[in-house]
Amino acid sequence: MFVMKKNRIILLLLFVIVISVFGETKQKYELLKNFKLENNAVISECKIGYRTFGTMNSKKNNIILFPTWFGGTSEHLDKLINGKDFLDSSKYYIIAVDALGNGVSYSPSNSKNNDEKYFDITITDMVNSQYLLLTDKLNIEHVKAIVGGSMGGMQAFQWAVSYPYFANKLVAYIATPRISSYDLLIDNAEITIIEMGEKYNIPEAEYMKAVRMFQNAGSFSPSYRVNETAYEDFPEFIKQYESYSPTNLTAKNYKCQMKAIMSHNIFRDYNNSQKKTAKVIKSDILLIVNKQDHLVNPQPAIDFAPYVDAELLILDNNRGHLGITYELKKVVGTISKFLEK
């Protein structure tokens, strides 16, 4: 009996240790009442999803905000934090927030509204909702850092100008301060396909097949696809698009977040001047890009880096937009050192 009781105590202690190290990864929600979008539409009940990792210290100076990428959820960030040790949850209190339109937070797929104006969401709207979540619901007035990748990095850029004193540091990886003309060409093609499908009542699975092919083509470099998929294997490769069972990223959610990306431009309120915009930014910045990114062109971030004296890591691998996973050790090490400076 004593041995069994001792074993139970040991298991309980191990459980407590695991919880303290990895944090609570349960999906959480807060409700923002009468949330106003940039287009002046008012969402009476705007649900925001999030998860937390690690422990907030007594000084509240170890907090990191981690917004989701395009189509991503806080559950995906959970797998990155706990599965890949992307951020150290034994050191930081990480708040992973589901961006508007991702199917977890307020989105076309979970809203009773039918009017398109309620889904005309911008990156700024995403940031404003997160600001209210942190300040009004979680009583957090300042964070150590905001870290985001792809659309999450675009949110980090927007935080820098919307709330310049809120974060000491910003990390934006495979992201951009302003969407490029090349990106807009691809994004407009995808939106056009979706809207044609809606207009002519084409089954969602059919028109999203082409959209998903566009995304895959842009996610990697041409050389990667040529070397990864042999000509003879292509018929088998393309079969993956025959099945369609979206979880959070339905066509309407896809369109909602894609349009937010297409309007992203942190320079817009400063006469499109990088110099004027840079004067507003107060946070230290780390930018990580991949030269072979064909989904979010790296040039705008590279060009803006000197204006804000940003630390810049330029990768050059043919994994394209997903290139950080190929050099994850280098990326994680660079972010970790930057956060500790």
Long-range contacts (C-beta under 8 A, 24 or more apart in sequence): 20-55, 21-54, 21-89, 21-90, 22-53, 22-54, 22-82, 22-89, 23-52, 23-53, 23-54, 23-55, 23-89, 23-93, 23-94, 24-51, 24-52, 24-53, 25-51, 25-52, 25-53, 25-78, 25-82, 26-51, 27-51, 27-74, 27-75, 27-104, 28-52, 30-133, 30-137, 30-138, 32-129, 32-132, 32-133, 32-136, 32-137, 35-106, 35-128, 35-129, 35-132, 37-117, 37-118, 37-120, 37-121, 37-122, 37-125, 38-122, 38-124, 38-125, 39-117, 39-120, 41-115, 41-117, 41-118, 41-120, 43-106, 43-113, 43-118, 46-100, 46-105, 46-106, 46-129, 47-105, 47-106, 47-110, 48-97, 48-98, 48-100, 48-105, 48-106, 48-129, 48-130, 48-133, 48-137, 49-73, 49-74, 49-97, 49-98, 49-104, 49-105, 50-74, 50-95, 50-96, 50-97, 50-98, 50-133, 51-75, 51-77, 51-78, 51-95, 51-96, 52-93, 52-94, 52-95, 52-96, 53-78, 53-81, 53-82, 53-87, 53-89, 53-92, 53-93, 53-94, 53-96, 54-88, 54-89, 54-90, 54-91, 54-92, 54-93, 54-94, 55-93, 56-93, 57-93, 60-140, 60-142, 61-142, 61-144, 62-91, 62-92, 62-93, 62-144, 63-92, 63-93, 63-94, 63-95, 63-140, 63-142, 63-143, 63-144, 64-92, 64-93, 64-94, 64-95, 64-143, 64-144, 64-145, 64-146, 64-147, 64-339, 65-95, 65-97, 65-130, 65-134, 65-143, 65-145, 65-146, 65-147, 65-159, 65-167, 66-94, 66-95, 66-96, 66-97, 66-146, 66-147, 66-148, 66-152, 67-96, 67-97, 67-99, 67-126, 67-130, 67-146, 67-148, 67-151, 67-152, 67-155, 67-156, 68-96, 68-97, 68-98, 68-99, 68-102, 68-151, 68-152, 69-148, 69-149, 69-150, 69-151, 69-152, 69-153, 70-150, 70-151, 70-257, 70-258, 70-261, 71-102, 71-248, 71-249, 71-253, 71-254, 71-257, 72-99, 72-102, 72-150, 72-151, 72-152, 73-98, 73-102, 73-103, 73-104, 73-248, 74-98, 74-104, 84-328, 84-332, 85-332, 86-328, 86-332, 86-335, 87-147, 87-335, 88-336, 92-144, 92-339, 95-134, 95-138, 95-140, 97-130, 97-133, 99-126, 99-151, 99-152, 99-155, 99-257, 100-125, 100-126, 100-129, 100-256, 100-260, 101-126, 101-253, 101-256, 101-257, 101-260, 102-248, 102-249, 102-253, 102-257, 103-247, 103-248, 103-249, 103-250, 103-253, 104-248, 105-129, 107-248, 107-252, 107-253, 107-256, 108-250, 108-252, 108-253, 108-255, 108-256, 109-248, 109-250, 109-252, 109-253, 119-252, 119-255, 119-256, 120-259, 121-256, 121-257, 121-259, 121-260, 122-260, 122-263, 122-264, 123-151, 123-154, 123-155, 123-158, 123-260, 123-261, 123-263, 123-264, 124-158, 124-162, 125-260, 126-155, 126-158, 126-260, 127-155, 127-158, 127-159, 127-162, 127-163, 128-162, 130-155, 130-159, 131-162, 131-163, 131-166, 141-166, 142-166, 142-167, 142-168, 143-167, 143-168, 144-168, 144-169, 144-339, 145-169, 145-170, 145-171, 145-339, 146-170, 146-171, 146-283, 147-171, 147-173, 147-335, 148-172, 148-173, 148-175, 149-173, 149-174, 149-175, 149-324, 150-174, 150-175, 150-295, 150-296, 150-321, 151-175, 151-257, 151-260, 151-261, 154-261, 154-264, 157-264, 157-266, 158-264, 158-266, 160-266, 160-280, 160-281, 160-282, 160-283, 160-285, 161-266, 161-269, 161-277, 161-280, 161-281, 164-280, 164-281, 164-282, 164-283, 165-282, 167-283, 168-283, 168-284, 169-283, 169-284, 169-285, 169-286, 169-338, 169-339, 170-283, 170-284, 170-285, 170-286, 171-285, 171-286, 171-288, 171-335, 171-338, 171-339, 172-285, 172-286, 172-287, 172-288, 172-301, 173-287, 173-288, 173-289, 173-324, 173-331, 173-335, 174-288, 174-289, 174-290, 174-293, 174-296, 174-298, 174-321, 174-323, 174-324, 175-287, 175-289, 175-296, 175-301, 176-264, 176-296, 176-297, 176-298, 176-300, 176-301, 177-265, 177-266, 177-267, 177-277, 177-300, 177-301, 177-304, 178-264, 178-265, 178-266, 178-267, 178-300, 179-261, 179-262, 179-263, 179-264, 179-265, 179-296, 179-300, 180-296, 180-297, 180-299, 180-300, 182-297, 183-261, 183-295, 183-296, 183-297, 184-262, 186-214, 186-218, 186-295, 187-258, 187-261, 187-262, 188-262, 189-214, 190-214, 190-215, 190-254, 190-258, 191-255, 191-258, 191-259, 191-262, 194-251, 194-254, 194-255, 195-255, 197-251, 198-251, 204-244, 204-250, 204-251, 205-244, 207-251, 208-244, 208-246, 208-251, 208-254, 209-241, 209-242, 209-244, 211-251, 211-254, 212-241, 212-244, 213-241, 215-295, 217-294, 218-294, 218-295, 218-320, 218-321, 219-294, 219-295, 219-320, 219-321, 219-322, 220-294, 220-318, 220-319, 220-320, 220-321, 220-322, 221-292, 221-294, 221-318, 221-319, 221-320, 222-294, 223-292, 223-318, 224-318, 224-319, 224-320, 227-318, 274-303, 274-304, 274-307, 275-307, 277-307, 278-304, 278-307, 278-308, 281-308, 284-311, 284-338, 284-341, 285-309, 285-310, 285-311, 286-310, 286-311, 286-312, 286-313, 286-334, 286-335, 286-338, 287-311, 287-312, 287-313, 288-312, 288-313, 288-315, 288-324, 288-331, 288-334, 288-335, 289-313, 289-314, 289-315, 290-314, 290-315, 290-316, 290-317, 290-319, 290-320, 290-321, 290-323, 290-324, 291-315, 291-316, 292-316, 292-317, 292-318, 292-319, 292-320, 292-323, 293-320, 293-321, 293-323, 294-320, 294-321, 295-320, 295-321, 296-321, 311-338
